[in-house]
Amino acid sequence: MTAAPSDPTPPAPPAAASGAEPLAELAIRSHTAFEDAQAIFTGTLFVSLALILFAQVGLLTGGTAGAAFVLHYATGVSLGKLFFLINLPFYWFAWTRMGREFTLKTFISIAFLSVVTEFSPKLFAIDRIHPAYAAILGGLLLGSGCLFLARHRASLGGATIVSLYLQKAKGWRAGKVQMGMDCAIVLLALTVVEPQRVAYSVLAAVVMNLFIAVNHKPGRYAVL
């Protein structure tokens, strides 16, 4: 048998080579409303579990959640209420700098987290956990939850809004920016929390922000 003659007509170039991106590719890169909803729900639950762990062993985190923790330990006002109120001033910045979609998703995330945190004593309790384990596990949960939200154009307010804006506008790594702000807030907690607990809280902040710095680099995720 002789081989069939080759087709002299060259194959058509792929769509990407022609410079025009196919509509199907654009559709793949766009999140659906359901995908956004499940990401916000899952990410917020991850963060709520971390906050429950921290509250159980007397730790805290950075950002507006950290500020809420400091006020909670100092005044006894519930963490959920404080977290919701502290984030209110940041919505204007988010609306003007990050857009309506980001702001609305962020508001939903913060409101949901505030409600879950408010009722967390009735939802979840831990009898015994070492602070170091809580710090590492909580830091990873926080990093994962924030990454879920960031990749679907949402956040949990405050420092996260600022760090994501600086990454988008200036190219600064969001994880490194937020690490600096978080560590500063955690250090302020020395006025109301014993130094050993603050040290564990710094460990949690470092774990969280290293996770974000490694997994949330500019240009790596096309949808954001």
Order of alpha helices (4+ residues) and beta strands (2+ residues): alpha-alpha-alpha-alpha-alpha-alpha-alpha-alpha-alpha-alpha-alpha
